[in-house]
Amino acid sequence: MKKIAVLFFSLSFHSTISFAAIGTRFLLKPAIHQGWRTMGELSTGIMHGNKWGGYLATAGTEFNFQRNRFILGPKATCDFWLSGMVAGASFTYYTDFDKGTLYFNPHLGSIIYFGWNIPLMRNHMKDRVNTYTFTLIIPIPIGNDLSMRKYYKKWHLEEKERTKLHNKQTSIQSQVE
C-alpha cells in the first residue's frame, strides 16, 4: 500500500509540474526535505510555463519538526524545469531566534531534487541543518491563468470577426453602387 501511495504522489507531482502549469499561476508549495534530519517547507509564489518547461519563483519558510531544537528559516527559491528535469537554487536564513546562518542551496533532479546546503556566513546552525537534502515538492496551482494569452486570443478572435464584418459590409456597399 505504501508503494502505491508513493507512486501516486510521484506521478501527481510530475503531472502538476509538467501539465497543469500551462500559463502563469499563483501556487502553494508544500515540501519535505530529507537529509539526516527531516525538514518541512511551506511557500507561495508564481509558476509559469508549459508542458515542456518553465519556472517557479517562491517565498516561504522552512522548519524542522523538533520541539527542543526548533529552527525556522525564511526562504526564497527559483526553479527552472525543462522536459521533466528541474534545476534551481534557494537562499534560507535558518535561525533558532538566538543565532542564525544564511545558506545557499543549489538543487537538481526530476521528481525528487538533490541539493546541498552551503553556509554563506559563520555556521551557527551546523548541528541542526542538513548538509545535503533530498526534496519532494508538490506545487499546487491556485486560481486561473494569470497570463494575458487568453485575453489576447479573445481580442484576436473578436478582431477577426470585426474585419470579416467590415469586409462584408464593404462588398455589399460596392455591389449597391
Residue, then its C-alpha position, 0 to 999 in steps of 0.5 A: m500500500k505504501k508503494i502505491a501511495v508513493l507512486f501516486f504522489s510521484l506521478s501527481f507531482h510530475s503531472t502538476i509540474s509538467f501539465a497543469a502549469i500551462g500559463t502563469r499561476f499563483l501556487l502553494k508549495p508544500a515540501i519535505h526535505q530529507g537529509w539526516r534530519t527531516m525538514g518541512e517547507l511551506s511557500t507561495g509564489i508564481m509558476h509559469g510555463n508549459k508542458w515542456g518547461g518553465y519556472l517557479a519563483t517562491a517565498g516561504t519558510e522552512f522548519n524542522f519538526q523538533r520541539n527542543r531544537f526548533i529552527l525556522g528559516p525564511k526562504a526564497t527559491c527559483d526553479f527552472w524545469l525543462s522536459g521533466m528535469v528541474a534545476g534551481a537554487s534557494f537562499t534560507y536564513y535558518t535561525d533558532f531566534d538566538k543565532g542564525t546562518l544564511y545558506f545557499n542551496p543549489h538543487l537538481g533532479s526530476i521528481i525528487y531534487f538533490g541539493w546541498n546546503i552551503p553556509l554563506m556566513r559563520n555556521h551557527m546552525k551546523d548541528r541542526v541543518n542538513t548538509y545535503t537534502f533530498t526534496l519532494i515538492i508538490p506545487i499546487p496551482i491556485g486560481n486561473d491563468l494569470s497570463m494575458r494569452k487568453y485575453y489576447k486570443k479573445w481580442h484576436l478572435e473578436e478582431k477577426e470577426r470585426t474585419k470579416l464584418h467590415n469586409k462584408q459590409t464593404s462588398i455589399q456597399s460596392q455591389v449597391e453602387 
